[in-house]
């Protein structure tokens, strides 16, 4: 925990004071991104202290060779790595021949960072005394444009406070970068050429193996007290870097301003041989607008995002800051414009975990994007998996499955598996279920069935085939069992009959059969096409149905609960609260074998099933399972507290729900796990959003109807959020005085509030 | 399989014809060793073709950094690596300035290798036509001396058959070697200095991190038609290598002979700063004897070994060759002189697996050494583990155990764990049981109790403490359970209640308690010392007893067998014979997850328990368990067939026993698994020996009495072996005509044959 490091503020993240120890953490927290690219909050000028340099381009990755001590058949030969991209933000400064470097300055005063989430920009300012005694005041504003998402802009103001000096400024583009997580000193980028034209410069490079081509570009202009320097810069070029040096003489207190535009054009969006041309077009647009107008557009773009996705909380500024930070980071990471992209667990803020897509996307992120953006965004997330179906089938084949069975990867970039721990890669197969559930969830929420006949049914068939092959009939139990799996609780590996996985498998098969029928009845052409493509027969479907009807679920008569897996009750059932505090987090304090044989649950497992399928169970059943499993849950995954928060709220346990909420919403801001320097926990931020909307707001869609059961934490005065439900916007405001609804749209909308129907009329505020 | 590659011969391993594809395999098969060092059968002269260069020194290893994708708490930070040592065998030859290199010769004829197991030498000969047209006849004899175990000797004969030429010979010592398994291009050796004196040369080096110092040395003499060349050689030296070049003019058919002695002096045996001095002493001795006398001594040493450990088989030359190859390799690897050394799974023939000590030593190798050598050898093997007890306690502490609980490592060099797959390192804990069993087995066989009060009891206490802490009480079962283990069958990981492990744990605790009582009664001083040292209390012992008395064992009422682990019967129980042949070996054909959830058993697991504790069960019980588990056993570990062979013999199923025997005895000679090029399977060779002695010979020690129940495979006329039983030698010869016993010793000895007492009288041949 590092609770007082970030100043409380409803709209901004603010750091005050320069602390070398915090530089890497702040680089994570002040990261900026625009869905197409992102970067850690590295300084523009050279910094010789401890730093984690990181710039990332969406969809650009590297297939690293899998290296393990002991090979297991089925491991992917390569796995994708999040790649550190060329750096375009660099601006080296030297004053009277001495480089400006905060690490070597005699004094750094008034150091301040602000990430303005409302307007989407990042500012850093300080007054530093250099070793040569010069006092320098700097203020830098930087943003990555949402409007022109191939470019970013920097406005670097510099004043020397105590002398007339000669300043040289070298904005540059650097292709000679390395990955933080490069264990083997591998080289990931080849530079093809470096060019310079007037005040523009370019590094053209491509990734090794994957051969993604990228033009990294910049353009700079320098002004002294507003007057542009017209002299051409001196070009400085190495094998990996190109810089433009401007040397200016300035008097005490005169202001030098450097405006730099820079960014990437990539071959996902342009022909490989037209990247420099594309870069010039971007720079033409950016410079014709100029820094101020581009910043103005940025504010407008973010205003639009917030208009729909903001959650306001009155009476608790830290909670307000927390939820906005979560929503802001999700939008910085993924905007849903491109179905080839997805939501990396660290977004553009670090390299850890590799790969961009986990089951987090379907289980946690989809609800956020589906509810706060237009429908196409959720569609794109679903289509991403449809596009990867052939690779999922290939992946299953590698493990010995056949006949079009599909196993989606645990972690991926391009559809191929990126993870290589056998107990996860081969066994944490419930991910397949989350992908099927997302299809169901999309239709449930949007009412748009079209995805299923067009794409979804093929995915459902591949997944049903996988489950059908993955179970086996137990002569002993006379039921179908699923051996050797890892559930969402990764503190158990290679268990038999994980209830969550078995339940999902049964549901997937039943849902697939249902949808085959639905499509056959209403989309005959699609049905014919899909049957021809998948060669699915009635006999096969019957076999599936037999499995679904005879699936085994471990159950305790004594406790009247489904068991997480076979043998769960053989464990030493000591509750978390009875463990000494010194024992936790167990993933740091205990050996792996001790964790494995303990009853402790890393993240919701049986309860994840109760979350997905809440409507399959009574409230009493939920309560019984919550009371049984919660005491053994250690929440050592960032994805855990939100599900418990939602369920605690459902059970009317608001104090507990609020505690879980706090844990999820300020995880990174308060650095709960002392690891924020590695990057932010992006995907779990969607869970924070769910905690408010589904937990406190009690939002559900049941029988085509939007439901709310609002409750307000004691600590808050009110909270408010919006739901984009089938192209109409519902604003809900819950306060101590009551709950208010407003509808933006053309038609009335009937919703349910606390179980009673309420009719919303556009433009009218309704109390319910 | 590669069945006709090695010629059948009772005493020699013979290869005829030069096949580049076979070079690496032959380098393994023709490896030589003398317990202190060993080397693959690399050519002396330069070879540019595919080769796996390997020289190894007993007890010299390197701690490599553990690198895994995802760290688990408890992993050892370092693990020991079998280190490739400096090469002293090299002799570069060039004739008329052209290097002799079999890979580039125009023709290689009469190529022949022979490993003479009876006399302990290796010979290679060939006639080659060089690119320059010269025909060269070579014959090289090489051996590693048992008498002077720091040196080896090479006699290199060379004739040019079709011209008068100038030959240059460069015997050298090379410290610039790399490990085959060096993934990260690490350097393991530092060379401290290189020296040359007369016809001797030295490379002094030490290993990095472990700092083992080694002097690698050589001495060479060159003769033409028996006449010694007196000119001093030209010294050639690089940063890592020193060579002595002799240039001689020879006429057609004249014979050049180079005699080279070389080897290592190590700081395990000499002061670090006296290694060159020690080397000179060794060379003085070797050269004062000369090559022929040293070879004569070698023959005598091996005759002594064979005198005691030979097994003769009449009527089946391949079986004869197979068993001798196994016995020969075991003796090349370990002679039991030094309790700091142990028996590496690949001996001195390769690098795979790292570490020198597995549970193979106690479970498989101990019986061989105990029975064919004097008692001190077995004592040394036991003492090795006693010496490592503090590290075993440390290892258990790393995993969260306390109070002196000891977990011996899965793989080790110096007592530290060398393995880092969690499912093995943390979970394959039955190894602890094998170590306790070896203590019991030693006393059972030798009748020498003294090891237990002196050392063994402390080991037994540490192990009992471990088991006591490792189980937990299951409220559900009202018994003690052991969760999250891996049994001997490594095709199952992280299972609950592996019967073998639970049974061993119970036995270990009971045996420890029994021995505490025994020592208290008969060795009061030792008892006092040990109780003081271990702080063991009566209350603790009572707690242990409670666990042993209430241990849970999974059992099937239906099949009347103990189950390998909880849930075993939930698997798809298709027998191995009903699997298509194309599916096997499953470890090559199937993905790891498919293997894990299959019922297939890599090596004896429940049956390993029935092997150790045969006398705890009736023959009917053995038969039932054998019939239940054998059909699911795939024997994909080299350690598997021997146990099944012994049990099949016990059940009178000689045809099956013989099949298993063949599989184990010629595993490497016939290259069953197509991997002999990586090195030989040394430890499983002891299993082959057990198959004959315990299987066909039916040798057991029960109630202080040596028992035999001999049976002879149909394919054999007779077989014979010796047992060193309590300082008396029993020779047993089983033939179609009957079984004969001879006793060498001073007293009569009463044994049991097929359940009947038979009195053996020294020097008298008795039929029984």
Interface residues (C-beta under 8 A of the other chain):
Chain A: X67 X68 X69 X70 X72 X73 X74 X183 X184 X398 X399 X400 X420 X421 X422 X423 X426 X427 X472 X473 X474 X475 X476 X477 X481 X483 X484 X493 X494 X495 X496 X566 X567 X569 X570 X571 X572 X573 X587 X588 X589 X590 X591 X592 X593 X594 X595 X596 X597
Chain B: X67 X68 X69 X70 X72 X73 X74 X75 X183 X184 X398 X399 X400 X420 X421 X422 X423 X426 X427 X472 X473 X474 X475 X476 X477 X481 X483 X484 X493 X494 X495 X496 X566 X567 X569 X570 X571 X572 X573 X587 X588 X590 X591 X592 X593 X594 X595 X596 X597
